[in-house]
Amino acid sequence: GLRASHSLLSDLCRALAGVASRFRSPDLTRLTEAMASWSITVANAAAGAGDEPGKPLARPAQLKLTEAERSFFNAVSAEVSLRLMDIAPSDLARIAGAIASLGVGSTKLFSSIARAAVARADRFAPGELVGLIKAFDEARCFHTTLYEALARSLRVNARHAGPKEIVHGLSSLAMCNVRSDRADALARAIGDSLAGGVIGKTLSAEESCLVAWAFCALDLFHAELFRAVFRALEDAPVQASRTLCQLYEMHLSLKAFHHGHYAEYELEDDTVRSLRDHYRKHPALLKKERSSERMQADIADVLREVLDASISTNYCTSLGFSVDIVATTRSSRRSSSSDLLVAIDVDGPHTLIRSLDALENATTSPRIHGQVSLKRRILQKNGVRLVTFAEEKYRSLDGSREKRDFLRNLLRAAGINQDKLL
């Protein structure tokens, strides 16, 4: 039964923890994957996950592992750290994936893995590098140079990468907002690889839409790829909520930045209205923490002291995008972009990506989530005056006067007329 399986797993972990160094890397890889899979199965069974309809499996951070299990995987992590330059790329990706699936890998370990992979990036096949990136995504870790190495690999080896590998790799780059230093070449390589019969066939409509959304998020364009995606969506209408939201963001992006090309196959107005209504009801961004909500309320209160305008929080713009705080003219009865004076977005855990770069360089700037960055570019292209700053910056301000001065300076820099400032 479950108790016997759990007991056997713990006994094996205790026995193997002390001899991890004796295994060859290929054998250690297979062992780690097998033990990780077993641990996840036992932990989910103990929690009753998956038994009831609609009850999801536990995320890595929610798994309850025994001390014996943690001891074994810590021993594997320590051993891997000593072999980073010797383990085969595929084995490194698989071990990282197994450790990430349990939520037991330290940021120090993943930072070391990233540096080793970057140093040997030319030895990784595209699929192996994508597999490693999957582990980083699972662990909710990010390392700039590793993701940049993935962008280079996709650009150079797009023809040799599997379509689904390209989908995951490109979406990871988009989510983490990693722009290629040779964007046109990346767009051409991937677009040429996928547009010729892969979109809507080898790739599902949802996967095809994800690729096109990633192009928008990364500010890439390939005319034939977008045409192929819209043809695929006509033949196989999508149902997934996330995909419908991505389709709406894709429509707004193409209309804002590539309207000349997009006009040939632009979505009909009724479809756009339906997508916008769905988008407003299903916000895809991460939920804010309570501390972020309290700070947002405080900023709104201070803003009322420095700006002659109506102040609102959690405001939905006419495009359907939500912003943290807006100031609108007092005389306006109906909200629209024309009477919106300024919009404010405050960056915190819900918009920033946890980066390992800070472990190596304390001056590294935070990285904005790709979906947030796309939203802001579209808003600004549509004439919205947008101000952004970090929670950390606002938290460092001392007293109400300093907060008022800070907001006044931001508003002036954004172009707010002096006669609107109090």
C-alpha positions, 0 to 999 in steps of 0.5 A: 500500500501507500505506507509500504511504498513510502517506507521503501522510498525513504529506506532507499533514499537513506541508503543511496544518499551516501553513495551518490558519488559512486554512480557514473553520470548517465546512471545518476541521471536515470536514478535521479529521474526515477526517484523524483518520479516516485517521490512525486507519485507518493507525495501526491497520493498521500495528499489525495491529489488527483483523487477528486475530480478537479483537484490538481496535483501539487506544485513542486513547492507544495510537495511534502518530502521526507528528510530522507528524500531531501537528503538524497536529492541534496546529495545528488545536487552536491555531486552534480555541482562537482561534475558540471563541466563533465556531465553530458548536456542531455543528462544535465538537462534531465537532472535539472528537470528532476530536481526542479520538479521537486522544488528542492534545487537551490538558487546557487545550484541553478546559477552554477548549472546556468554558467556551466551550460553557457560555457558549453552552449555550442555542445547543446543541441536545441532540444537539450537547451530547451529541456534545460530551460524547461527545468529553469521555468519549472524552478521559476528561476531565470538567468539572462545569459542562459536564455540568450544562449537559447535565442542564439541556438534557435536562430542558428539551428531552427531548421534542426529543432523540432517544432514543439521544441521551438514553441517551448523555447520561444515562449520561454524567451517571451515570458522572460522578455529576452530580446535577441540582439539579432531579432530580424535573423531570429524571426526569419529563421523561426518563421521560415521553419514553421510557416511552411506547413507546420503551423496548424498541422504538426502544431495545434491551433493553441501552439500556433497561437502561442508562437505568434504571441511570442513573436509579438512579445519579443517584437518580432515579425514574419508576415507569412508566419502570422498569415499561417497562424490566422489561417490555422485559427480559422480552420480550428477555432480555439477554446482554451481561455489562455489562448483566447487571451493571447489571441486578443493581445496578438490582435492589439499588437499587430494592429498597433505595430504592423497594421499595414500587413495585418489589415489583410487578415485582421479579425472582424469587429464582432470577434474582437469585441468578444475577445475583449470581453473574455480578456476582461473577465480572465486576467492572465497576470499574476495575482498581487500580494497583499503588501502590493495592494496596500502600497498601491492604495497608499500611492493613490492616496498620495497622488490625490494630494499632488494631482488635480484629477480623479484617481482610480485603482485597478483600472481597466482601460478601453483596450481591456488592459488593467493598470494599477492606478489612473488619473482621469480628468474630473469632468469626464463621465465615461472613461476613454483614453482621451480623458485619461491623464496618466496611468501608473504601473508599480512593479513588484513580485507580480510583474518581475521575474526572479533572476539569478543574475543578482547572485553574480552582479548586485547591480543587475536591473530587475526584469519585467515579465514579457506579458507586462512589457507587451501590455505597456508597449501597446498602451503607449503606442495607443497614446496612453501616458504611462509611468512605472516605478518599482515597489522597492523605490517607493518603499525607500521614501521617507515620509509623505513629503518625500513621496509627494515630491517623488510623484510630482517629479514623475508626473512632470517627466511624463508631460503632465502640465504644471497647472494640474499639479497641486 
